[in-house]
């Protein structure tokens, strides 16, 4: 099982296919791979800005202000920065990140190429149907 949208950190097709091939090799025939990926149709990154993502949370080092800022989006690749301001010290930690948003068609193709068959796709954690505007794709695939 891959959690937390881990499928989106594999930016190149070579990385993604290598990962799927290794998972396939580790599973017995009939074994399952379950993972979540954000759906590009929902365009969630358009809401990743300071106003929409700003939070203050407690940490062992005191209050921390956090927010996201998208730098650009190009063909399903979204680059962003995450800001963390430690209020007690004034320290600012800025972390860059990039995610790859693959469509269901792209995921289906790569899974088939790696020797998997998709058994179910859900659009939310309550097992609702996947539609083009669903925020998530929860995919359950089986090793043939």
GIBELBEL-V516752 format. One record per pair of residues at least 6 apart in sequence whose C-alpha atoms are under 6 Angstrom apart, sorted by the first residue. I is the first residue (numbers start at 1). GAP is how many residues later the second one is. D is the distance in Angstrom with one decimal. If there is no record, write none. Layout:
# GIBELBEL-V516752
I;GAP;D / I;GAP;D
This chain:
# GIBELBEL-V516752
1;32;5.7 / 1;33;4.9 / 1;34;5.8 / 2;33;4.8 / 5;31;5.3 / 5;32;4.9 / 8;91;5.2 / 8;92;4.8 / 9;90;5.3 / 10;6;5.3 / 11;89;5.5 / 21;93;5.5 / 29;114;5.5 / 29;115;5.7 / 30;112;5.8 / 30;113;5.1 / 30;114;5.9 / 31;111;5.7 / 31;112;5.4 / 32;109;5.6 / 32;110;4.5 / 33;107;5.8 / 33;108;5.2 / 34;105;5.6 / 34;106;4.5 / 35;103;5.8 / 35;104;5.5 / 36;101;5.6 / 36;102;4.5 / 37;99;5.8 / 37;100;5.3 / 38;97;5.8 / 38;98;4.4 / 39;96;5.3 / 39;97;5.0 / 39;98;6.0 / 40;61;5.4 / 41;91;5.6 / 41;92;5.3 / 42;91;4.8 / 42;93;5.3 / 48;20;5.7 / 48;21;6.0 / 49;19;5.3 / 49;20;4.7 / 50;17;5.2 / 50;18;5.8 / 53;14;5.0 / 54;12;5.6 / 54;13;4.5 / 55;10;5.7 / 55;11;5.3 / 56;8;5.4 / 56;9;4.4 / 57;6;5.5 / 57;7;5.4 / 63;24;5.7 / 64;21;5.5 / 64;22;4.7 / 64;23;5.9 / 65;19;5.6 / 65;20;5.0 / 66;17;5.4 / 66;18;4.7 / 67;15;5.9 / 67;16;5.3 / 68;13;5.8 / 68;14;4.6 / 69;11;5.6 / 69;12;5.3 / 70;10;4.2 / 71;8;5.5 / 71;9;5.0 / 72;6;5.9 / 72;7;5.5 / 76;24;5.6 / 76;25;4.8 / 77;22;5.7 / 77;23;4.5 / 78;20;5.5 / 78;21;5.3 / 79;18;5.8 / 79;19;4.3 / 80;16;5.8 / 80;17;5.4 / 81;14;5.5 / 81;15;4.4 / 82;12;5.6 / 82;13;5.1 / 83;10;6.0 / 83;11;4.7 / 84;8;5.7 / 84;9;5.0 / 85;6;5.9 / 85;7;4.5 / 116;25;6.0 / 116;26;5.3 / 116;27;4.6 / 116;28;5.7 / 117;24;5.3 / 117;25;5.2 / 118;23;4.1 / 119;21;5.7 / 119;22;5.3 / 120;19;5.9 / 120;20;5.2 / 121;17;5.5 / 121;18;4.6 / 122;6;5.6 / 122;7;5.1 / 122;8;4.9 / 122;15;5.8 / 122;16;4.9 / 123;6;5.1 / 123;7;3.8 / 123;11;5.3 / 123;13;5.3 / 123;14;5.1 / 124;12;6.0
